[in-house]
Amino acid sequence: MKTTIERGTDVADAVRTARVAATWWAGLAFDERAQRLDRWRGIIARRAPELAEIIHLEMGKPRPDAMLEIAMALEHLAWASKNAGKVLGRRSVRSSLLTINQAASLEYRPLGVVGVIGPWNYPIFTPLGSISFALAAGNAVVYKPSEFAPGVGEWLGRAFAEVVPEHSALQVITGDGSVGAELCRSGVDKIGFTGSTATGKKVMAACAETLTPVLMECGGKDALILDSTGNVDAAADAAVWGALSNSGQTCLGVERVYVHEDVYDEFLDKTIALASKIRSGSGAQDKIGPITMPSQVDIIRRHLTDAVAKGGRVVLGGPDAISGQYVQPTILVDVPEDSLAVTEETFGPTMTIAKVRTMDEAIMHTNASRYALGLSVFSKSGVAIADRIRSGGASVNSYVMYAAIPNLPLGGVGESGFGRVHGADGLKEFTYARALSRQRFPSLLPLTTFRRTTRIDSLIRVLIRALHGRH
Ligand code: NDP
């Protein structure tokens, strides 16, 4: 049985194999699938150090951060396996006065074969957000990992085949973007895409040709807002982790910070003090690693140079602190809101910090972005502030915690994408809703028949007024 298909092998073959697996996999009961998914989770957990090593070697993330990523991914896998039956299984719903003779029920059925296209920056957490939920919902999956992290994808496929030896319910196809493009046109029943907004647009265009539905988990430009009533130490700690961890290569990374003028100086001092202790390097003591994609360094440099040219000031790091693939922590202040460092996804260990007079101003700037993925707010009125901001998720008095809570969905708005992974929404994302009515006894009011009499027509007029005319 094939679990991993080498570059150049026909994507169509993989999808054909997946079709057979999908019928068998969908035919299992929810608890039978759950048992297998739980065994897969056990293997991943027991061999996590081996997997963390591959993540580290492929994309440069420090090993402890790779372990953290695996831990978070397993939480969601456990949730999907445990809750799929409850969320998706058939359940009765009420019928109405006019349809009282009908028993009504609803279930969420698997789509069939789901193609998953993943990025390299969180090569376990992000693809498993789609793969675990698609499998738990009863779909077969063909997964194309990023060419920068193929080994992680292959490892996952092999581990899955150990617990599901009968059919290739999860296959991994490696190769570059052209393999992803082929997968989009292969006749799969849905594409779960995680990656940049620019590639997401290409994926959508390709999928439009065959009306293949898509889930889009794309880029972000997340803000952290600190109000005068917020905890400055906690906000500084969150900003530094949110902007610098994984060398800033995080879709939900903090890239912009808006701080109330009353606490601005204190926040800036504390943030610089914390960030200056972090170094980018390849040594065991270095908290962040290299920028994974060579081309990204040029983008980061361009954003920093543009910010400085437009009047921004470097208070830590800056364009001169870039050496090869290593970008040292960088903090910019006084950066105009139309600079690239504020409007575009930088995807490096950098943040802009802006002073605001009111929370209205912070909200206005945050909402000005065409991205709307995540948000952090530190304030005694954090929920009220978050409620006025357009974003797929929001964390009050902490950073990114909504992404770690298995009951909550994750996804974006605007150019950050659409559709959801995680939670009940994440399961439904890989299904279609199936409505079923069963006639329990003949209707007292036969409506959908040419035998309908004029007496019933008059009764309908009366009923319409009685049921809806009072409003
Ligand atoms: P890319 O958009 O470059 O690539 C994503 C995936 O798409 C890769 O597997 C890539 O393959 C593949 N691909 C490339 N071209 C095509 C194509 N024409 N058709 C189909 N597939 C294609 O993103 P990155 O891998 O660089 O990931 C970083 C981006 O992902 C950032 O923008 C980040 O914000 C976003 N992201 C979003 C998340 C979210 O939850 N919203 C989570 C994590 C990341 P290959 O790499 O082999 O070229």
Boltz pocket constraint, residues with backbone or C-beta under 6 A from the ligand:
constraints:
  - pocket:
      binder: B
      contacts: [[A, 117], [A, 118], [A, 119], [A, 120], [A, 121], [A, 122], [A, 126], [A, 144], [A, 145], [A, 146], [A, 147], [A, 148], [A, 175], [A, 176], [A, 177], [A, 178], [A, 179], [A, 180], [A, 181], [A, 182], [A, 184], [A, 194], [A, 195], [A, 196], [A, 197], [A, 198], [A, 199], [A, 200], [A, 202], [A, 203], [A, 216], [A, 217], [A, 218], [A, 219], [A, 220], [A, 250], [A, 251], [A, 252], [A, 345], [A, 373], [A, 411], [A, 412], [A, 416], [A, 417]]
      max_distance: 6.0
